[in-house]
Amino acid sequence: MKLKVLVWMVLACICLGTACRSLPEPPEERALYIDLRQVVETRERGEWILDEKELEEARPKAMLSVCRVSPQTVEGLERWLDEQLSTRGGTPSKQHAEGADLGELDEEFTLERVRSLASYTNQSRDECPFWLAPDGDFDGIHRPTDRFVFLAESAGVGSLIVQGGDTLLGAGGAGRLFAAWGIGHRYLLGFGGEIGGAAGLEPLTAQDDKIETRIHAAVPVMFRVYDLTRFYDVELAATALASPADFDPSFGVRAQVGVGLLTVRISQFLPYFSVIAGYEILPFEDEAIHAVRVGTRFGVDFDPGSGDL
């Protein structure tokens, strides 16, 4: 019960935090903003120096979104971005001239670059191919808004395991596959399967180190909250752990959270990365097994519906 309450508390905090993020109200403007911001922030993770060079290199990816909305939608987004910059004190150059430190202007730089990219690509609208015409129902490319997607992930974790008076260190990896549905533009709900292996040095108090291997499997339910180019995962899973020697599985439950970064969709695939932490209990043993795990995860969001882009 305590585990369930903790998961709901974490989920509530994440949802409340991301709900405060300012986004355009019209659906097409919002979808365009999310797409263009994802393009800009992905490039900013490298190094954004020369605006003209960065805008030209970002233009092909941005055109995939801009070509699918009307010029009026782009102009509406530009006005909204102007309002956001005005609310925050003006452009970065204006605020820096007034004494603001550059390190305090990250959000202003991003907003200004998104606006510049919107304007820059809109001026090239006559280059849009005929198969990327506005359809009045654009919901974005880099976010699975109201769409069905598959998620494929690989994970590596380190573990601290306690059973009775013994403490073990372990490490392992797993592959995961989810079928998921985007709930609006903020959320994703996924159901999947996971299988992997783990090795533990047991116990830490023993005089002779012994490596023990295990096969583990899980059936996770994952809820993802999007926050522009970041995301937060909350997950519950039924788990099983078995030795290859006798394959007599122990069953348990795992709660896990993660925070990650999105890139941009390449054809039908959108790569992402996250850092994860979780707690697992396998209570149906003579002495319950408790495990705390931390690790990293690399994944790909596969959108079957984006194949026509």
N, C-alpha and C positions, 0 to 999 in steps of 0.2 A: 504493500500500500504506500509506504514512504517513497519507494522508487517511482511509482506512478505519479504521486503528487509532485515530486521533483521534476519529472519530465514535463508536466503541465505548467509548472512555474517557469521553467526555461523557455518553453514555447510561447507563453504569454508575454514574457519580457521581449523576446525577439519580435513578435508580431506588433507589439505596441511601439517598439523603437523604429521599425521600418515604416509603420503607418504614418509617422511624422514627416517622412521625406516628401518634399514638395515635387509634384509632377503636374504636367498640363492636364486639364480636365477633358478636352475633346479626345476621344479614343485614338484617332489617327495621329494627332499631334503627340500624344503620350507615347505611342508605339515608335514614332519616328525619333523622338527624343531619346528613348531608351536605346534604340539601335545606334544612333550617331554617338551617343555618350560612350557606348561600349567600344566603338571604333576608336574614339579619341583616347579613352583611358588605357586601352590596350597598347596604343603607341606611346602614351606617356610613361608606361612602365619601363620603356627603353630610355630614350632621352629626346625630349622635344626642344629643338633649338631654333630652327628657321621655320617660321610659319608657312611660307610659300612652299617650301620643299615638303613639309609634313602634310599639308593640305592636298598637294598634288598626289602624293603617294597613298593617301587615305581615300582619295576620290573614287577609285573603282569599287571599293567595298561600300562606300557611302551611297553610291549611285544605285545599288541594288535596292535600297530603301527609298531614296528620294524619287526615283523614277516611278514608284508605285503609289505616290500620293500626288494630289493636285498642287499647283504652285501656291494656291491660297493656304493650303495646310502648312507648307514650309514657311510662308510669310507669317502665319499665325504663331508658329513655333518661334520664329525670330522675335516677334513682339513679346512673347512670354519670357524668353531669355533676357531681353532688354529689361523687362520688369524685375526679373530675379537679380540681375546685376545692379540695378538701381536700388533695390531694397537692401542689398549687401554693401552699398556705399560707392558703387560705380565700378568702372573697369579696373583691372590690376594696375595699369600704368597710372591712372588717376590717383588711386589710393596710395601707390608707392611714392608718387610725387608729393603727397600730403603727409608722408612719414611712416606709412605702414611697412612692416617688415615683410620681405618676400615670402618667408616661411609661413606667414599667416594668410597667404592669398591663394592657396592651392585650389580651393573650390572656385574662386573667381577666374583663375586661369582656365580651368576645365570648362566652365560655362561659356567663357569668351571663345574658346577653341571650338566648342560644339556649335556656337552661333556662326562662327566663321566657316565651318565645314558645311553647315546647312546652306548658307548664302553662296558659297563657292560652287557647290554641286548643283544648286538650283539654276545657276547661270549657264550650266552645261546641259540643261534639260533637252536641248535639241539633239543631243547625242544618245538619248535613251533608245534602246532597241524596241521594236514594236511589241515584243512579247513581255515587256515590263511596263505596260500602260497602267495608269491609275484605275483601280477597280472600286473605290469607295468603301472598301472593307478591309483595309490594311491593318494587320495586328502585329506586325514586326517579324523580323527574321531571326534575331539572336535571342529571343525569349519564346518559350513554348506556350504562348497565350492561348488557352482553350484548345490545345492540340495534344495529340497522343504522340509520345516519344519513347525511345528506348535509351536506357543508360547502361553503359558498360564500364566497369571500374576495376582497377587493380589496387590493392592496399598492402602496405607493410606496417607492422606494429611491433612494439616492444611491450612486454607484460611483466607485472608484478603479481604473483599468484600466492595465495595463502590458503592452506588446508590444515586445520588443526594447529599443531605447533610448528609446522614446516612452512618455510618461505622459499619460493622459487623465482628465478628470473627466466624469462622466456622471450622468444621472438618468432614471428611467423608472417605469412602472407596469404592472400586470398584473392580470388576472382569473384566478381559480382555482376549480376544482370538484373535490371529492373524494367518493368513496363510501367509507364508513368503518364499522368494526365495533368496538364497545366490548368490550374484553377485561376482564371483571370490572368493578370499580368504579374501578380505578386507571389503566387504559391504554386507548388507542385506536390502531388501525392503519388508515391511509387510503391509497388509491391514487387518483391523479387526473391532471388535465391543466391546463396553464397556458399562456396566450398573452398577449402584451403588446408594448409598444414601449419604445424607449430612445433617448435623444439624448445625444451626446457632444461635448464641446468638444475638438478634437484638432489636433495634440498640444499639450501645455502649453508646449513649447519653441518652437513655431512663432511666426513674427512676425505672421501673420494668423490670427485666430481663425476656425475653420470648424466649423459645427454639422453633425454627421453623424447620421442617424437609422438605426435598426436595428429589425427585427422579431425578437422572440425567442419561443421556445416551450420547454416543458419537460414531462417526464413524471415527476412526483415520487412518492416513497414516503415517507410521514410517520408517525412514531411519536410519540404524545402521552402524556405522563405527567401525571396529575392530582394536585394537592396542595391539597385542599379547594377554595378559590375561585381558585386559581392553576393554571397549567399550563405545561409545558415541552415544546417541540417539538424533535425531531431529524429531519432530513430529508436524503435523498439523491435526486438527480434527474439524469436524462439531459437534456441541453439542446441547443438549436440556435439559431444566430444568423445572420441574413441581412439583406442590404441590399435595400430595396424595388426598387432599380434593376435588379439582375440575379438576385436570389433564388437565389444560390449559397450554401447554408447551410454554416456551420462547426459541427461537433458537439463537445460536451464533457460535463463532469460537474460537478455543484454539490453542496456540502455546506452545510447551513444549520441554525442553531439559533434558537430563539425562546423568549421568556418572556411570558406574558400573564395577563390577568384575565378571569374569567367574570362574567356578570350572572345573571339568572334567566330561565327560559323564559317567553315570552309566547305563549300558544297553543302552536304547534308550533315556535316559533323561539326560539333562545337566542343573543343577540349576545355577541361577545367581541372583545377587542383585544389585540394583541401587538406587541412590539418584536423585530426580527429582525436577524441578522447572518450573513453567509455568504461562502464562497470558491468561485469558479468557475474552471475551467481548460478552455480549448479548445486541445488539443495538436496538432490535425491541420492546422496552418498552417506556412508556412515559418518563422515565429517564433511560438511558443505565446503565446496570450492569457491573461493572469491578471487576475482581477477580484475585488476585495473590495467587498462590498455591505452597507450598513446601511439600515434603514428601519422602517416601521410597516405593520401589517396590521389591517384590520377584517374580521370574519367573522361568519357566522351558521351555527349548528348547526340543521339541520332534521330533526326526528324524526317520521317518518310515523306511528309507533305512538302518538304522544301526541295524536292528533286526537280521541280520545274523552274527553279531560279537560274 
